[in-house]
Amino acid sequence: MYVRNNLRWRVIWKYAWKSLLLFTLYSVVVCFVYGPLRLHSVSIPWQPVSLLGTAVAFYIGFKNNGSYERFWEGRKLWGGIVNSSRTFAVEALEFVTSVVDAPNVDAPAASAQELSVRHRRMVYRQIAWCNALRLNLRRQPEQWDAAVAPFLDEEESERLRKMGNPPAHLIRQQAADLRVLREERGLLNDFQHVQMIRTLEILYDLQGGCERIKNTPFPRQYAFFSYVFIWIFVGLLPLGLIGEFAKMGPDHIWLTVPFSVLVSWVFNTIEVVGHTSENPFENEMNDVPMTAICRSIEIDLRQMLGETEVPPKLEPVDDILY
């Protein structure tokens, strides 16, 4: 996600120079054909071009609204993941205590060491789930050893990494541990168990929302025809402008080049902005900064455990937060 208030010109130029060059060359060719070669038949009336431009503007505006909705929904889902991760950690730390709450369970009180181990396992598994979901959405399984494995037991890590959907199985393992705490150790009463299971259900809902966006591409009919309509308009624009500038005098036809390039660049930029917002989980410049969010979750949850040596928050790289 680009975090600077204003785009740097080098960033704009990086994405615009090819189209600007193409628009300029095309406009120059049209002016040369109309002027020195005197083929005035290339000129077309301005009214149809302006009408087409209005229609294209409405169309790409509709498409961009849909693209932004996908990005914003993805960001809201990850905001929910942050909150639910904190909630689960608090529940694990405050519900799982040395007091035996299940009257039908004959088990000794948990020692401080056992509680510490159980707290750490559940909280660390939640951190692992966040990172596993991030890797699953970005299709980056090669980063498992660095992002997920450090928060899991070796056996559990090796078993889950082979699953088709590791995040789903991580939540399933959390539920299995909660059942042990309730039925075998008596460290959770019925209300606490139901409440923590409900938190896991919310995490499943958030994961499903992310997977829905990831696995459902933006409708191609909107994306494709938006691209086609833009280039039809760009192709007709200098043909419509040149006749208007020719009315001001033969030397004014060359004003078609800057004005045509400017208008074409504006329309093309709007199209590119919408296109880059279609899929918010691709680790691109305008996407949801899942890596930074996962790091924030890790810091919060590890500090809840009382740890003081935690990694720093991620900083933007070239004004981009990943």
C-alpha positions as CSV (number, residue, x, y, z in Angstrom):
1,M,0.0,0.0,0.0
2,Y,1.4,3.4,-1.0
3,V,1.6,5.5,2.1
4,R,2.9,8.8,1.0
5,N,0.4,11.6,0.7
6,N,1.5,12.6,-2.8
7,L,2.8,10.3,-5.5
8,R,6.4,10.9,-6.4
9,W,6.9,11.9,-10.0
10,R,9.3,9.0,-10.6
11,V,6.5,6.6,-9.6
12,I,4.1,8.3,-12.0
13,W,6.7,8.3,-14.8
14,K,7.4,4.6,-14.2
15,Y,3.9,3.7,-15.0
16,A,3.1,6.4,-17.6
17,W,6.1,6.8,-19.9
18,K,5.1,4.0,-22.3
19,S,1.6,5.2,-22.8
20,L,2.7,8.9,-23.1
21,L,5.2,7.9,-25.7
22,L,2.6,6.0,-27.7
23,F,0.0,8.8,-27.4
24,T,2.6,11.4,-28.5
25,L,3.8,9.4,-31.6
26,Y,0.2,8.7,-32.7
27,S,-0.8,12.4,-32.4
28,V,2.2,13.5,-34.3
29,V,1.4,11.1,-37.1
30,V,-2.2,12.3,-37.3
31,C,-1.0,16.0,-37.4
32,F,1.6,15.1,-40.1
33,V,-1.0,13.4,-42.2
34,Y,-3.5,16.2,-41.9
35,G,-1.0,19.0,-42.3
36,P,2.1,18.4,-44.5
37,L,0.4,15.6,-46.4
38,R,-2.9,17.5,-46.6
39,L,-5.1,14.4,-46.1
40,H,-7.9,16.3,-44.4
41,S,-10.2,13.2,-44.7
42,V,-8.6,11.8,-41.5
43,S,-10.5,14.5,-39.5
44,I,-13.8,13.5,-38.0
45,P,-16.5,15.6,-36.3
46,W,-15.8,16.4,-32.7
47,Q,-19.4,15.8,-31.4
48,P,-19.3,12.0,-31.7
49,V,-15.9,11.9,-30.0
50,S,-17.0,14.0,-27.1
51,L,-20.2,11.8,-26.7
52,L,-18.0,8.7,-26.7
53,G,-15.7,10.3,-24.1
54,T,-18.6,11.0,-21.8
55,A,-19.9,7.4,-22.1
56,V,-16.4,6.0,-21.5
57,A,-16.0,8.2,-18.4
58,F,-19.2,6.9,-16.9
59,Y,-18.2,3.3,-17.7
60,I,-14.7,3.4,-16.1
61,G,-16.1,5.3,-13.2
62,F,-18.5,2.4,-12.6
63,K,-15.7,-0.1,-12.9
64,N,-13.4,1.8,-10.6
65,N,-16.1,1.9,-7.9
66,G,-16.3,-1.8,-8.1
67,S,-12.5,-2.2,-7.9
68,Y,-12.2,0.1,-4.9
69,E,-15.0,-1.8,-3.1
70,R,-12.9,-5.0,-3.5
71,F,-9.9,-3.3,-2.0
72,W,-11.8,-1.7,0.8
73,E,-13.6,-5.0,1.7
74,G,-10.2,-6.7,1.8
75,R,-8.9,-4.0,4.1
76,K,-11.9,-4.3,6.4
77,L,-11.5,-8.1,6.6
78,W,-7.9,-7.7,7.7
79,G,-9.0,-5.1,10.2
80,G,-11.3,-7.8,11.6
81,I,-8.5,-10.3,11.7
82,V,-6.5,-7.8,13.8
83,N,-9.3,-7.4,16.3
84,S,-10.2,-11.1,16.4
85,S,-6.6,-12.1,16.9
86,R,-6.3,-9.8,19.9
87,T,-9.6,-11.1,21.3
88,F,-8.5,-14.7,21.0
89,A,-5.2,-14.0,22.7
90,V,-7.0,-12.2,25.6
91,E,-9.4,-15.1,26.0
92,A,-6.6,-17.6,26.0
93,L,-4.7,-15.7,28.6
94,E,-7.7,-14.8,30.9
95,F,-9.9,-17.9,30.5
96,V,-7.2,-20.6,30.8
97,T,-6.1,-20.2,34.4
98,S,-5.1,-22.6,37.2
99,V,-8.7,-22.8,38.4
100,V,-10.5,-26.0,37.4
101,D,-13.9,-24.8,36.2
102,A,-15.3,-28.1,35.1
103,P,-16.9,-30.0,38.0
104,N,-17.1,-33.3,36.1
105,V,-13.3,-33.3,35.4
106,D,-11.0,-34.9,37.9
107,A,-7.8,-33.1,37.1
108,P,-5.2,-31.3,39.3
109,A,-4.7,-27.6,39.1
110,A,-2.4,-26.5,36.3
111,S,1.0,-25.4,37.3
112,A,2.4,-22.0,36.2
113,Q,4.7,-23.8,33.8
114,E,1.9,-25.7,32.1
115,L,-0.2,-22.5,31.8
116,S,2.7,-20.7,30.3
117,V,3.2,-23.4,27.7
118,R,-0.4,-23.6,26.8
119,H,-0.8,-19.8,26.5
120,R,2.3,-19.6,24.3
121,R,1.1,-22.4,22.1
122,M,-2.3,-21.0,21.4
123,V,-1.1,-17.4,21.0
124,Y,1.8,-18.4,18.7
125,R,-0.6,-20.6,16.7
126,Q,-2.8,-17.5,16.1
127,I,0.2,-15.6,14.9
128,A,1.1,-18.6,12.6
129,W,-2.5,-18.6,11.3
130,C,-2.3,-14.9,10.3
131,N,1.0,-15.5,8.4
132,A,-0.3,-18.7,6.8
133,L,-3.4,-16.9,5.6
134,R,-1.2,-14.2,4.1
135,L,1.0,-16.7,2.3
136,N,-2.1,-18.6,1.1
137,L,-3.6,-15.5,-0.4
138,R,-0.4,-14.4,-2.1
139,R,0.5,-17.9,-3.2
140,Q,3.8,-17.8,-1.4
141,P,4.3,-21.3,0.1
142,E,8.0,-21.0,-0.2
143,Q,8.0,-18.5,2.7
144,W,6.5,-21.0,5.2
145,D,9.8,-21.7,7.0
146,A,10.4,-18.0,7.7
147,A,6.9,-16.8,8.4
148,V,4.9,-19.7,9.9
149,A,7.2,-22.5,11.1
150,P,8.9,-20.4,13.9
151,F,5.5,-20.2,15.7
152,L,4.6,-23.9,15.6
153,D,6.0,-27.1,16.9
154,E,8.2,-28.8,14.3
155,E,5.9,-31.8,13.9
156,E,2.8,-29.6,13.6
157,S,4.5,-27.3,11.1
158,E,5.6,-30.1,8.9
159,R,2.1,-31.7,9.0
160,L,0.2,-28.6,8.3
161,R,2.4,-27.2,5.5
162,K,1.4,-30.2,3.4
163,M,-2.3,-29.4,3.7
164,G,-4.3,-27.9,0.9
165,N,-5.4,-25.0,3.1
166,P,-3.1,-24.7,6.1
167,P,-4.9,-21.7,7.7
168,A,-8.1,-23.7,8.0
169,H,-6.3,-26.6,9.7
170,L,-4.6,-24.2,12.1
171,I,-7.9,-23.1,13.4
172,R,-9.1,-26.7,13.5
173,Q,-6.0,-27.4,15.7
174,Q,-6.9,-24.5,18.0
175,A,-10.4,-26.0,18.4
176,A,-8.9,-29.4,19.3
177,D,-6.7,-27.8,22.0
178,L,-9.8,-26.1,23.4
179,R,-11.6,-29.4,23.7
180,V,-8.6,-30.9,25.6
181,L,-8.6,-27.9,28.0
182,R,-12.3,-28.3,28.7
183,E,-12.8,-32.1,28.7
184,E,-9.4,-33.4,29.9
185,R,-7.9,-30.6,32.0
186,G,-11.0,-28.7,33.2
187,L,-9.4,-25.4,32.5
188,L,-12.4,-24.1,30.6
189,N,-16.0,-24.1,31.6
190,D,-18.8,-24.4,29.1
191,F,-19.3,-20.7,28.7
192,Q,-15.6,-20.0,28.1
193,H,-15.3,-22.9,25.7
194,V,-18.3,-21.7,23.6
195,Q,-17.0,-18.1,23.6
196,M,-13.6,-19.1,22.3
197,I,-15.1,-21.4,19.7
198,R,-17.2,-18.4,18.6
199,T,-14.0,-16.4,18.1
200,L,-12.7,-19.2,16.0
201,E,-15.9,-19.1,13.9
202,I,-15.3,-15.4,13.3
203,L,-11.8,-16.1,12.2
204,Y,-13.1,-18.7,9.7
205,D,-15.6,-16.1,8.4
206,L,-12.9,-13.6,7.9
207,Q,-10.7,-16.1,6.2
208,G,-13.6,-17.1,3.9
209,G,-14.2,-13.5,3.0
210,C,-10.5,-13.1,1.9
211,E,-10.6,-16.3,-0.1
212,R,-13.8,-15.2,-1.8
213,I,-12.1,-12.0,-3.0
214,K,-9.0,-13.9,-4.0
215,N,-10.8,-16.7,-5.9
216,T,-13.4,-14.6,-7.6
217,P,-11.8,-12.4,-10.2
218,F,-13.2,-9.0,-11.0
219,P,-15.8,-9.7,-13.8
220,R,-13.8,-9.8,-17.0
221,Q,-16.6,-8.3,-19.1
222,Y,-16.3,-5.0,-17.2
223,A,-12.5,-5.1,-17.0
224,F,-12.0,-6.1,-20.7
225,F,-14.5,-3.7,-22.3
226,S,-13.2,-0.8,-20.1
227,Y,-9.8,-1.4,-21.6
228,V,-11.2,-1.6,-25.2
229,F,-13.4,1.5,-24.8
230,I,-10.5,3.5,-23.5
231,W,-8.3,2.7,-26.5
232,I,-11.1,3.3,-29.0
233,F,-11.6,6.8,-27.5
234,V,-7.8,7.4,-27.5
235,G,-7.6,6.4,-31.1
236,L,-10.4,8.7,-32.2
237,L,-9.5,11.7,-29.9
238,P,-6.8,13.3,-32.1
239,L,-8.9,12.8,-35.2
240,G,-11.7,14.8,-33.6
241,L,-9.4,17.5,-32.1
242,I,-7.4,18.3,-35.2
243,G,-10.4,19.7,-37.1
244,E,-11.3,21.9,-34.2
245,F,-7.7,23.3,-34.0
246,A,-7.5,23.7,-37.8
247,K,-10.4,26.2,-37.5
248,M,-8.0,28.5,-35.6
249,G,-5.4,28.4,-38.4
250,P,-3.2,25.9,-40.1
251,D,-0.4,26.3,-37.6
252,H,-2.7,25.5,-34.7
253,I,-3.1,21.8,-35.8
254,W,0.0,20.9,-33.8
255,L,-1.8,21.9,-30.6
256,T,-3.6,18.5,-31.1
257,V,-0.5,16.8,-29.8
258,P,-0.3,18.2,-26.2
259,F,-4.1,18.3,-25.7
260,S,-4.6,14.8,-27.1
261,V,-1.8,13.4,-25.1
262,L,-3.1,15.0,-21.9
263,V,-6.7,13.8,-22.3
264,S,-5.6,10.3,-23.3
265,W,-3.2,10.1,-20.3
266,V,-6.0,11.1,-17.9
267,F,-8.4,8.5,-19.2
268,N,-5.7,5.8,-19.3
269,T,-4.6,6.6,-15.8
270,I,-8.1,6.2,-14.5
271,E,-8.3,2.8,-16.1
272,V,-4.9,1.7,-14.7
273,V,-5.9,2.9,-11.2
274,G,-9.0,0.7,-11.4
275,H,-7.1,-2.2,-12.8
276,T,-4.5,-2.2,-10.0
277,S,-7.2,-2.2,-7.3
278,E,-9.1,-5.3,-8.6
279,N,-7.1,-7.8,-6.7
280,P,-6.0,-6.5,-3.2
281,F,-4.0,-9.5,-2.2
282,E,-1.3,-9.6,-4.9
283,N,1.5,-7.8,-2.9
284,E,1.5,-4.9,-5.3
285,M,1.9,-1.2,-4.7
286,N,-1.8,-0.5,-4.1
287,D,-2.7,-3.7,-2.3
288,V,-3.6,-4.5,1.4
289,P,-0.3,-4.4,3.4
290,M,-0.8,-7.9,4.9
291,T,2.8,-8.4,5.9
292,A,2.8,-5.2,7.9
293,I,-0.5,-6.1,9.5
294,C,0.8,-9.6,10.4
295,R,3.8,-8.0,12.0
296,S,1.6,-5.7,14.1
297,I,-0.5,-8.7,15.2
298,E,2.7,-10.5,16.2
299,I,4.0,-7.6,18.2
300,D,0.6,-7.1,20.1
301,L,0.2,-10.8,20.9
302,R,3.7,-11.5,22.0
303,Q,3.6,-8.4,24.2
304,M,0.4,-9.8,25.7
305,L,2.5,-12.9,26.6
306,G,4.9,-10.6,28.5
307,E,7.7,-10.8,25.9
308,T,9.9,-7.8,25.6
309,E,12.1,-8.8,22.7
310,V,9.7,-8.4,19.8
311,P,10.5,-7.5,16.2
312,P,10.0,-3.8,15.1
313,K,7.1,-2.7,13.1
314,L,7.7,-2.8,9.3
315,E,8.5,0.4,7.7
316,P,7.6,1.4,4.1
317,V,10.1,0.6,1.4
318,D,10.2,3.3,-1.2
319,D,6.9,4.7,0.3
320,I,5.2,1.3,-0.1
321,L,4.1,-0.8,2.9
322,Y,3.8,-4.5,2.1
